[in-house]
Amino acid sequence: MGRLGDITMSKFPITLRGAELLREELKRLKTVERPSVVAAIAEARSHGDLSENAEYDAAKERQGFIEGRIAEVEGKLANAQIIDPAALDADGRVVFGATVDLEDMDSGQKVSYQIVGDDEADLKQNKISLNSPVARSLIGKFAGDVVEVQTPGGRREYEILDVRYV
């Protein structure tokens, strides 16, 4: 296949919970959303002339979105490397899936982040992407280490207080 083929087929990490959420979404798309839009298309068709039927156009557009999302989620699940943080044995090192307790060296403010995949990242839930500057600076470090991170607000230093696999 060559290099391009290898890159597109590479596995990407996702937590066990992230994979469960994708499976739930896929089930909902296939068992609720897809039948609902098929019914809406049939209903719109029964109204006659499709050339000026806004309901039909909207339903067909929604169908395209649903089918596209089903394909996207199936592809993500097929290429996912599912990691259960509770099963990790990284000897206290910060790795994908770990939850890291940090203290801002300037303000003394404490925060915990779980390092997750891009699709799972949600700052409101303290889940940061593996590709974020904070996560990249933490990977491979241990409790007690101090890391320097370039953030949009400037350079910050954090002490790693604890590394947990939950």
Protein Blocks (a to p, Z undefined) as FASTA:
>chain_A
ZZmlmmmmpccdddfklmmmmmmmmmmmmmmmmmmmmmmmmmmmmnopaklcmklmmmmm
mmmmmmmmmmmmmmmmmmpccddfklpceehpacehiacddddfklopacddddddfklg
cfknopacfkbmklmmmgopaehiacddddfkbccddddfbdcdZZ
